[in-house]
Amino acid sequence: MIPKSSKFPLRTQFLTFRARAKQTTTPHLRALFNNITLQECDSRLSVIVPIKVNKRATTRNEFKRLVYDVVWPIIKDKNLDCVVLFKPIALLKGKISKGLITHELSQLINLY
């Protein structure tokens, strides 16, 4: 898990980030990346999993933890802000979904 200081704390900060971020997509994910300005010092990561992906909160939380575990070690030293959004496509909890998400995350990170 990442520290609370490395998450987007305010909606206004997220909205300004979204306006200037670069966007890449895969069939199940959309990622927004932006380099941090000199005023900010730490990388930040946020994950959004809508209820349409799966109605169970435990499954959505597992997907969030998976993204944090895969993406955070890669971006924490790069001074990079990242938001990963799941598209509202149904996914089930299991090894197949985990493998699919991990593969798509690695594609997104390699593109940036």
Beta strands, then each sheet from edge to edge (+ up, - down):
strand 1: 22-25
strand 2: 29-35
strand 3: 44-48
strand 4: 80-86
sheet 1: 1+ 2- 4+ 3+
end
